[in-house]
C-alpha cells in the first residue's frame, strides 16, 4: 500500500518522462508497481530485472521472479538482464554472445519492445552487450577495466539508459550514451571498505563541471604571472606554456593549455588565445605521464633550464629530478613526440619522491 502511495504522490503531480525498476522484493510490490505503470501510462519503462547477485546468489523469491516476468516485462520499453538473470528468465544457459542473442530474442517474446542482455559476466578484455528490437540485433562494445569496484554497475547503467530516454534519445542512442557513461563510472570507481567498491557516476558529471573551472583557473594564472613582475627570463627559447587537466585525465582532450603558447614581448608577455582543451600535446604528455605515478597531478609549466634556475628551485625547497637525453633509446627518438613522456617517466622513476621540478 505504501509503495502505491509513493507512486501516486509523484506520478499524479510531477509525472515521469521515463522510469526504471530495480529489485522488487515480493509479488505484491511487483503487482503494485505494474498497476501504477498502467494507470499513469508510463511508456518509457526500463525494467532492470534484479534477480541474481554478482556472487550468483538469487536475490528474489521464486514467486517474485514469476511476477516480474508476467507483470512487468510486458510493460517494458527495455529489459536489461545480465547473463544470470537472462538464464533465470529463459531457463537456458547464456555463456556466449550467440547465446546472448538467442536469449534476447526469447525474452522479447514476453512482450517488451527491446531487450538488452549485458555481457559483463563473460571473460575477455572486451565487454559486449546485445540489443534486440524485434527484428535487428545490435552490439555495444567497451573495454574491460581492471578493477574490482563494480558494485552497482547494472543499476547505474539502467538508470543512465532511463535518463537518456527521458531526454528524448531513441533507444539505440540512449544505450550508446549510457554505455559510455557507465564505462566512465567504472573507470573512476571508488575503493571503499573491504569488499568491492561502487561505481562513481558523480565523477562523470563532476568532470564536465570541472572543464569550466580549469579554463577559469588558467586565465587567473596568467593574471598572476603578469602581476608578478618580469617573468620572461624563465621562458625557454621555444616559449612557455601552462597546462591544467581535468581530474584523472585520460587523453590530450582532457588537458587545457594556451594555443600558440606565451609570447615574449621584451620583459612582458601575452597570450595568443584563451586556453583550450587539446591545445598542447607536449604539455598533455607530461601530465598524462605524471598521473601514472601520482594520479592527483594536474598541472605543468615549462621553464628555461639553467644552473641558476635549478639552484634557486633547490633553495626554495622544491624537489628536483632530472633526465639526460643521451640515455634516450633509439626507439623513443624515432617516435615523434615521445621524448618528454620518456624523460618525465625516467626522472620520476629515479627520484625518491614525486618531483616538483624536472
C-alpha positions as CSV (number, residue, x, y, z in Angstrom):
1,X,0.0,0.0,0.0
2,X,2.8,2.4,0.9
3,X,4.6,1.7,-2.4
4,X,1.4,2.6,-4.3
5,X,1.0,5.8,-2.2
6,X,4.6,6.8,-3.1
7,X,4.0,6.3,-6.8
8,X,0.7,8.2,-6.7
9,X,2.3,11.1,-4.9
10,X,4.9,11.6,-7.6
11,X,3.2,10.4,-10.8
12,X,-0.1,12.3,-10.2
13,X,1.8,15.5,-9.6
14,X,5.2,15.7,-11.3
15,X,4.8,12.8,-13.7
16,X,7.7,11.0,-15.3
17,X,9.2,11.0,-18.8
18,X,10.8,7.6,-18.1
19,X,11.1,5.3,-15.2
20,X,13.2,2.3,-14.2
21,X,12.6,-0.6,-11.8
22,X,15.3,-2.3,-9.8
23,X,15.0,-5.0,-7.2
24,X,11.3,-5.6,-6.1
25,X,11.2,-8.0,-3.2
26,X,7.9,-9.7,-3.5
27,X,4.9,-10.4,-5.8
28,X,2.6,-7.8,-4.1
29,X,5.1,-5.0,-4.7
30,X,5.7,-6.1,-8.3
31,X,1.9,-6.1,-8.9
32,X,1.6,-2.7,-7.2
33,X,4.3,-1.2,-9.5
34,X,2.8,-2.7,-12.6
35,X,-0.7,-1.4,-11.6
36,X,0.6,2.2,-11.3
37,X,2.7,2.0,-14.5
38,X,-0.5,1.1,-16.4
39,X,-2.6,3.7,-14.6
40,X,-0.2,6.6,-15.4
41,X,0.7,5.2,-18.8
42,X,4.4,5.2,-18.3
43,X,5.5,4.1,-21.8
44,X,9.2,4.6,-21.3
45,X,9.7,1.9,-18.6
46,X,13.1,0.3,-18.2
47,X,13.0,-2.9,-16.3
48,X,16.2,-3.9,-14.7
49,X,15.3,-7.5,-13.5
50,X,17.5,-7.6,-10.4
51,X,17.3,-11.3,-9.6
52,X,20.8,-12.6,-9.2
53,X,23.8,-11.0,-7.3
54,X,27.3,-11.0,-8.8
55,X,28.1,-13.8,-6.4
56,X,25.5,-15.9,-8.1
57,X,23.1,-15.8,-5.2
58,X,19.4,-15.5,-6.1
59,X,18.0,-12.2,-4.7
60,X,14.3,-12.8,-5.2
61,X,11.9,-15.5,-4.1
62,X,10.7,-17.7,-7.0
63,X,7.2,-16.2,-6.8
64,X,8.6,-12.6,-7.1
65,X,10.6,-13.7,-10.2
66,X,7.5,-15.1,-11.8
67,X,5.5,-11.9,-11.1
68,X,8.3,-9.8,-12.6
69,X,8.3,-11.9,-15.7
70,X,4.5,-12.0,-16.0
71,X,3.6,-8.5,-14.8
72,X,6.4,-6.0,-15.6
73,X,8.4,-7.3,-18.6
74,X,5.3,-7.0,-20.9
75,X,5.1,-3.3,-19.9
76,X,8.7,-2.5,-20.6
77,X,10.2,-0.5,-23.3
78,X,13.6,-2.1,-22.5
79,X,14.5,-5.0,-20.3
80,X,18.2,-5.1,-19.2
81,X,19.2,-8.6,-17.7
82,X,22.7,-9.6,-17.0
83,X,23.7,-13.2,-18.0
84,X,22.5,-15.0,-14.8
85,X,19.2,-13.0,-15.0
86,X,18.8,-13.9,-18.7
87,X,19.2,-17.6,-17.7
88,X,16.5,-17.3,-15.0
89,X,14.1,-15.6,-17.4
90,X,14.7,-18.0,-20.4
91,X,15.5,-21.2,-18.5
92,X,18.5,-21.6,-20.8
93,X,22.3,-21.3,-20.3
94,X,23.7,-18.0,-21.5
95,X,27.5,-18.2,-21.8
96,X,28.4,-16.7,-25.2
97,X,27.5,-13.8,-27.4
98,X,25.5,-16.1,-29.7
99,X,23.5,-17.4,-26.6
100,X,23.0,-13.8,-25.5
101,X,21.4,-13.0,-28.9
102,X,19.2,-16.1,-28.6
103,X,18.2,-15.1,-25.0
104,X,17.3,-11.5,-26.2
105,X,15.0,-12.9,-28.8
106,X,13.4,-15.3,-26.3
107,X,12.8,-12.5,-23.8
108,X,11.4,-10.2,-26.4
109,X,8.5,-12.7,-26.9
110,X,7.4,-11.9,-23.4
111,X,6.0,-8.6,-24.6
112,X,8.7,-5.9,-24.2
113,X,9.9,-3.8,-27.1
114,X,13.6,-4.0,-26.6
115,X,15.9,-6.5,-24.8
116,X,19.5,-5.5,-23.8
117,X,21.5,-8.5,-22.5
118,X,24.6,-7.3,-20.7
119,X,27.8,-9.3,-21.1
120,X,29.8,-8.2,-18.2
121,X,29.9,-11.8,-16.8
122,X,31.7,-13.1,-19.9
123,X,35.5,-13.3,-19.8
124,X,37.8,-11.3,-22.1
125,X,39.1,-7.7,-22.4
126,X,36.1,-6.5,-24.4
127,X,32.6,-6.2,-23.0
128,X,29.8,-6.9,-25.4
129,X,26.1,-6.0,-24.7
130,X,23.5,-7.3,-27.1
131,X,20.3,-5.4,-28.0
132,X,17.3,-6.9,-29.9
133,X,14.5,-4.7,-31.1
134,X,12.2,-7.4,-32.6
135,X,14.0,-7.5,-35.9
136,X,17.6,-6.3,-35.7
137,X,20.5,-7.2,-33.3
138,X,22.9,-4.5,-32.2
139,X,26.3,-5.0,-30.3
140,X,27.6,-2.4,-27.9
141,X,31.3,-2.8,-27.0
142,X,33.6,-1.3,-24.4
143,X,37.0,-2.1,-22.9
144,X,37.1,-4.0,-19.6
145,X,38.7,-2.0,-16.8
146,X,40.9,-3.8,-14.3
147,X,39.1,-3.0,-11.1
148,X,37.1,-4.9,-8.5
149,X,35.0,-1.8,-7.8
150,X,31.9,-2.6,-9.9
151,X,29.2,-2.6,-7.2
152,X,26.1,-1.1,-8.7
153,X,27.1,-1.4,-12.3
154,X,23.7,-2.7,-13.5
155,X,21.7,-0.2,-11.5
156,X,23.9,2.7,-12.8
157,X,23.7,1.5,-16.4
158,X,19.9,1.1,-16.4
159,X,19.4,4.4,-14.7
160,X,21.6,6.1,-17.3
161,X,19.5,4.5,-20.1
162,X,16.3,5.7,-18.5
163,X,17.7,9.2,-18.2
164,X,18.8,9.4,-21.8
165,X,15.4,8.0,-22.9
166,X,13.7,10.6,-20.8
167,X,15.7,13.3,-22.5
168,X,14.3,12.2,-25.9
169,X,17.0,9.9,-27.2
170,X,16.0,6.9,-29.3
171,X,16.8,3.6,-27.6
172,X,20.0,2.8,-29.6
173,X,21.4,6.3,-28.9
174,X,20.3,6.2,-25.3
175,X,22.2,2.9,-24.8
176,X,25.2,4.2,-26.7
177,X,25.4,7.2,-24.4
178,X,24.6,5.1,-21.2
179,X,27.4,2.7,-22.2
180,X,29.9,5.5,-22.3
181,X,28.6,6.8,-19.0
182,X,28.9,3.5,-17.2
183,X,32.3,3.0,-18.7
184,X,33.5,6.2,-17.1
185,X,31.7,5.5,-13.8
186,X,33.6,2.2,-13.6
187,X,36.9,3.8,-14.6
188,X,36.6,6.3,-11.8
189,X,35.1,3.8,-9.3
190,X,35.8,4.1,-5.6
191,X,37.8,1.8,-3.3
192,X,35.7,1.9,-0.1
193,X,35.7,-0.6,2.7
194,X,37.0,-4.2,2.5
195,X,34.9,-5.5,-0.4
196,X,34.0,-4.4,-3.9
197,X,33.6,-0.7,-4.1
198,X,30.9,1.1,-6.0
199,X,30.8,2.7,-9.4
200,X,31.2,6.5,-9.4
201,X,28.6,8.2,-11.6
202,X,29.2,11.5,-9.9
203,X,32.7,11.7,-11.3
204,X,31.3,11.8,-14.9
205,X,29.1,14.8,-14.0
206,X,31.8,16.5,-11.9
207,X,34.4,16.2,-14.8
208,X,32.1,18.2,-17.1
209,X,31.6,20.9,-14.5
210,X,35.4,20.9,-13.9
211,X,36.0,21.9,-17.5
212,X,34.8,25.5,-16.7
213,X,36.9,25.7,-13.6
214,X,40.0,24.5,-15.4
215,X,39.7,27.3,-18.1
216,X,39.0,29.9,-15.5
217,X,41.9,28.8,-13.3
218,X,44.3,29.1,-16.3
219,X,43.1,32.6,-17.1
220,X,43.7,33.5,-13.4
221,X,47.2,32.1,-13.5
222,X,48.1,34.3,-16.5
223,X,46.9,37.3,-14.5
224,X,49.1,36.2,-11.5
225,X,52.1,35.8,-13.8
226,X,51.6,39.2,-15.4
227,X,51.3,40.9,-12.0
228,X,54.4,39.1,-10.6
229,X,56.8,41.5,-12.4
230,X,59.2,40.4,-15.1
231,X,59.0,36.6,-15.7
232,X,60.0,36.2,-19.3
233,X,63.6,35.4,-18.2
234,X,62.4,31.9,-17.2
235,X,60.8,31.3,-20.6
236,X,62.7,28.9,-22.8
237,X,63.6,29.6,-26.4
238,X,60.5,27.7,-27.6
239,X,58.4,29.9,-25.3
240,X,56.4,28.8,-22.2
241,X,53.0,27.3,-21.8
242,X,50.9,26.3,-18.8
243,X,48.6,23.3,-18.8
244,X,45.9,22.1,-16.4
245,X,43.9,18.9,-16.7
246,X,40.6,17.5,-15.6
247,X,41.0,15.2,-12.6
248,X,42.5,11.8,-13.7
249,X,42.9,12.8,-17.4
250,X,42.5,10.1,-20.0
251,X,43.9,11.8,-23.2
252,X,45.0,15.1,-24.7
253,X,41.5,16.4,-24.9
254,X,41.3,16.3,-21.0
255,X,44.2,18.8,-20.8
256,X,43.8,22.5,-21.4
257,X,46.7,24.8,-22.4
258,X,47.2,28.1,-24.4
259,X,47.2,27.8,-28.2
260,X,50.4,29.4,-29.5
261,X,52.0,29.4,-26.0
262,X,53.0,32.5,-24.1
263,X,54.6,35.0,-26.4
264,X,57.5,37.1,-25.1
265,X,57.3,40.9,-25.6
266,X,60.5,42.2,-24.0
267,X,60.2,41.7,-20.3
268,X,56.4,41.2,-20.7
269,X,54.4,38.5,-22.4
270,X,51.0,38.0,-23.9
271,X,48.8,35.0,-24.9
272,X,47.6,34.5,-28.5
273,X,44.3,33.0,-27.5
274,X,42.3,31.9,-24.4
275,X,43.1,28.4,-23.1
276,X,41.5,25.4,-24.8
277,X,41.3,21.7,-24.2
278,X,43.6,19.7,-26.5
279,X,45.7,22.8,-27.3
280,X,49.2,21.3,-26.5
281,X,50.0,17.6,-27.0
282,X,53.5,18.2,-25.4
283,X,52.2,19.6,-22.2
284,X,49.5,16.9,-22.1
285,X,52.1,14.2,-22.5
286,X,53.9,15.4,-19.4
287,X,50.7,15.4,-17.3
288,X,49.5,12.1,-18.7
289,X,52.9,10.5,-17.8
290,X,52.9,12.1,-14.4
291,X,49.5,10.8,-13.4
292,X,50.7,7.3,-13.9
293,X,52.9,7.9,-10.8
294,X,50.8,10.4,-9.0
295,X,47.1,10.3,-10.1
296,X,46.3,13.7,-8.5
297,X,48.9,15.6,-10.6
298,X,47.1,18.0,-12.9
299,X,49.3,20.9,-13.9
300,X,52.6,21.7,-15.5
301,X,54.6,24.7,-16.9
302,X,57.7,24.5,-19.0
303,X,60.5,26.9,-18.0
304,X,64.1,27.6,-19.1
305,X,66.8,25.2,-17.9
306,X,70.0,26.7,-16.5
307,X,72.0,26.2,-13.3
308,X,70.8,29.4,-11.7
309,X,67.1,28.3,-12.0
310,X,67.9,24.8,-10.6
311,X,69.9,26.3,-7.7
312,X,67.0,28.7,-6.9
313,X,64.5,25.9,-7.0
314,X,66.5,23.9,-4.5
315,X,66.9,26.9,-2.3
316,X,63.1,27.3,-2.3
317,X,62.7,23.8,-1.1
318,X,61.4,22.2,-4.3
319,X,62.4,18.6,-5.1
320,X,64.3,18.5,-8.4
321,X,64.7,15.5,-10.6
322,X,66.5,15.1,-14.0
323,X,66.9,13.0,-17.1
324,X,69.6,13.0,-19.8
325,X,68.6,12.8,-23.5
326,X,71.9,11.0,-24.1
327,X,70.2,8.0,-22.4
328,X,67.1,8.1,-24.7
329,X,66.6,4.8,-26.5
330,X,66.6,4.9,-30.3
331,X,63.0,3.5,-30.4
332,X,61.9,6.6,-28.4
333,X,63.8,9.0,-30.6
334,X,62.2,7.6,-33.7
335,X,58.7,8.1,-32.3
336,X,57.5,11.7,-32.8
337,X,56.5,13.5,-29.5
338,X,57.6,10.7,-27.1
339,X,60.8,12.2,-25.7
340,X,59.1,14.2,-23.0
341,X,57.0,11.2,-21.9
342,X,60.1,9.1,-21.7
343,X,62.1,11.7,-19.9
344,X,59.5,12.6,-17.3
345,X,59.0,8.9,-16.5
346,X,62.7,8.4,-16.2
347,X,63.1,11.4,-13.9
348,X,60.2,10.2,-11.6
349,X,61.4,6.6,-11.5
350,X,64.9,7.7,-10.3
351,X,63.6,10.2,-7.7
352,X,62.9,9.3,-4.1
353,X,59.8,11.3,-4.2
354,X,57.5,12.8,-6.8
355,X,59.4,15.9,-8.0
356,X,58.2,19.5,-8.2
357,X,60.8,20.3,-10.9
358,X,62.3,18.2,-13.7
